[in-house]
């Protein structure tokens, strides 16, 4: 939880998402404006909204994680925004998150322009629980439609999860 700066005359008890200690309670934080931020044309506003949704998803707010999964489709052609979403999906420890990330590894062909994005997706996959991603990574690692280099990356990812 993050400490919130409060004005001296503010009554903490009147704000349900601020704890008595002055910390932000992500479970109670209103989500509507954050969802709007993730659709903003301003990149920093978008990024901040996604980071907050990732934190909320990690705190048990399933609706935040579901929105992040949906953003993978919404921004399917924007690799810069997709990289932010992929990074935050690692906090949503759910099958839908794993499927979205593994699906991106199949959907986006590796090239000089997509390599950084795919590396981010793979890092996010390795932060998810093994039972959610193991079978999918194994399938990718032995799929001959991928280059030997990509298959090696998938195998390395499998090894890193097992530690």
C-alpha positions as CSV (number, residue, x, y, z in Angstrom):
1,X,0.0,0.0,0.0
2,X,1.1,3.5,-0.7
3,X,1.1,6.3,1.8
4,X,-1.3,9.1,0.8
5,X,-0.5,12.8,1.4
6,X,-3.4,14.3,3.2
7,X,-4.3,17.9,3.9
8,X,-4.3,18.6,7.7
9,X,-8.0,19.4,7.7
10,X,-9.1,16.3,5.8
11,X,-11.1,13.6,7.7
12,X,-9.5,10.2,6.8
13,X,-12.6,8.3,8.0
14,X,-14.7,10.0,5.2
15,X,-12.5,8.4,2.5
16,X,-13.1,4.6,2.5
17,X,-10.1,3.8,0.3
18,X,-7.7,5.5,2.8
19,X,-6.8,3.4,5.8
20,X,-6.5,4.9,9.4
21,X,-2.8,4.9,8.9
22,X,-3.1,7.0,5.8
23,X,-2.4,4.2,3.3
24,X,-4.2,3.6,0.0
25,X,-6.4,0.5,0.1
26,X,-6.4,-0.8,-3.5
27,X,-9.3,-3.2,-2.7
28,X,-11.6,-0.2,-2.0
29,X,-10.2,2.3,-4.4
30,X,-12.9,3.4,-7.0
31,X,-11.9,2.1,-10.4
32,X,-14.0,4.0,-13.0
33,X,-11.6,6.9,-13.6
34,X,-8.7,4.5,-13.7
35,X,-10.4,2.5,-16.5
36,X,-10.9,5.7,-18.4
37,X,-7.2,6.6,-18.0
38,X,-6.2,3.3,-19.7
39,X,-8.1,4.5,-22.8
40,X,-6.5,7.9,-22.9
41,X,-4.6,9.0,-26.0
42,X,-2.0,10.5,-23.6
43,X,0.6,7.7,-23.1
44,X,1.6,8.7,-19.5
45,X,-2.0,8.8,-18.4
46,X,-2.5,5.4,-20.1
47,X,0.6,3.9,-18.5
48,X,-0.3,5.2,-15.0
49,X,-3.8,3.7,-15.3
50,X,-2.3,0.4,-16.3
51,X,0.2,0.3,-13.5
52,X,-2.6,1.1,-11.0
53,X,-4.8,-1.7,-12.5
54,X,-1.9,-4.1,-12.2
55,X,-1.5,-3.2,-8.5
56,X,-5.2,-3.6,-8.0
57,X,-5.2,-7.0,-9.8
58,X,-2.4,-8.1,-7.6
59,X,-4.4,-7.1,-4.5
60,X,-7.3,-9.3,-5.6
61,X,-9.4,-7.0,-7.8
62,X,-10.3,-9.4,-10.5
63,X,-12.1,-6.6,-12.5
64,X,-8.8,-4.8,-12.8
65,X,-7.2,-7.9,-14.3
66,X,-10.1,-8.6,-16.6
67,X,-9.8,-5.0,-18.0
68,X,-6.1,-5.5,-18.6
69,X,-6.8,-8.7,-20.5
70,X,-9.3,-6.8,-22.6
71,X,-6.8,-4.1,-23.3
72,X,-4.6,-6.7,-25.1
73,X,-7.3,-6.9,-27.8
74,X,-8.2,-3.2,-27.7
75,X,-4.6,-2.2,-28.4
76,X,-3.6,-5.2,-30.6
77,X,-1.8,-3.0,-33.2
78,X,0.1,-0.8,-30.7
79,X,3.1,-2.6,-29.4
80,X,4.2,0.2,-27.1
81,X,0.9,0.2,-25.2
82,X,0.8,-3.6,-25.4
83,X,4.2,-3.8,-23.6
84,X,2.8,-1.8,-20.7
85,X,-0.3,-4.0,-20.5
86,X,1.7,-7.2,-20.8
87,X,4.0,-6.1,-17.9
88,X,1.0,-5.4,-15.7
89,X,-0.8,-8.7,-16.6
90,X,1.9,-10.5,-14.6
91,X,0.1,-9.3,-11.5
92,X,-3.2,-10.9,-12.5
93,X,-2.5,-14.5,-11.6
94,X,-5.4,-16.0,-13.6
95,X,-5.8,-18.4,-16.5
96,X,-7.1,-15.6,-18.7
97,X,-3.9,-13.6,-18.2
98,X,-1.7,-16.6,-19.0
99,X,-3.8,-17.3,-22.1
100,X,-3.6,-13.7,-23.3
101,X,0.1,-13.5,-22.9
102,X,0.8,-17.0,-24.4
103,X,-1.5,-16.0,-27.3
104,X,0.6,-12.9,-28.0
105,X,3.7,-15.1,-28.3
106,X,1.8,-16.9,-31.1
107,X,0.1,-13.9,-32.7
108,X,3.0,-11.5,-33.0
109,X,5.8,-12.7,-35.3
110,X,9.3,-12.1,-34.1
111,X,11.2,-9.4,-36.0
112,X,13.5,-6.5,-35.2
113,X,10.5,-4.3,-34.5
114,X,8.7,-6.8,-32.3
115,X,11.5,-8.4,-30.4
116,X,11.4,-6.0,-27.4
117,X,7.7,-6.5,-27.0
118,X,7.9,-10.3,-27.2
119,X,10.7,-10.2,-24.6
120,X,8.4,-8.3,-22.3
121,X,5.6,-10.7,-22.9
122,X,7.9,-13.6,-22.1
123,X,9.1,-11.9,-18.9
124,X,5.5,-11.5,-17.8
125,X,4.7,-15.1,-18.6
126,X,7.6,-16.2,-16.3
127,X,6.2,-14.2,-13.4
128,X,2.9,-16.1,-13.5
129,X,2.4,-19.3,-11.5
130,X,3.9,-22.4,-13.2
131,X,0.6,-24.3,-13.4
132,X,-0.9,-21.5,-15.5
133,X,1.9,-21.3,-18.1
134,X,3.9,-24.5,-18.1
135,X,1.9,-26.4,-20.7
136,X,1.7,-23.4,-23.0
137,X,5.4,-22.7,-22.9
138,X,6.2,-26.3,-23.6
139,X,3.9,-26.2,-26.6
140,X,5.7,-23.1,-27.9
141,X,9.2,-24.6,-27.1
142,X,8.5,-27.6,-29.3
143,X,6.6,-25.9,-32.1
144,X,8.7,-26.1,-35.3
145,X,6.9,-23.0,-36.7
146,X,9.1,-20.9,-34.4
147,X,12.8,-20.2,-35.1
148,X,15.4,-22.2,-33.1
149,X,16.2,-18.9,-31.3
150,X,12.6,-18.4,-30.2
151,X,12.2,-22.0,-29.1
152,X,15.4,-21.6,-27.0
153,X,13.9,-18.5,-25.4
154,X,10.7,-20.5,-24.5
155,X,12.8,-23.3,-23.0
156,X,14.8,-20.8,-21.0
157,X,11.6,-19.3,-19.7
158,X,10.4,-22.8,-18.7
159,X,13.7,-23.3,-16.8
160,X,13.4,-19.9,-15.0
161,X,9.9,-20.7,-13.8
162,X,11.0,-24.0,-12.3
163,X,13.4,-22.3,-10.0
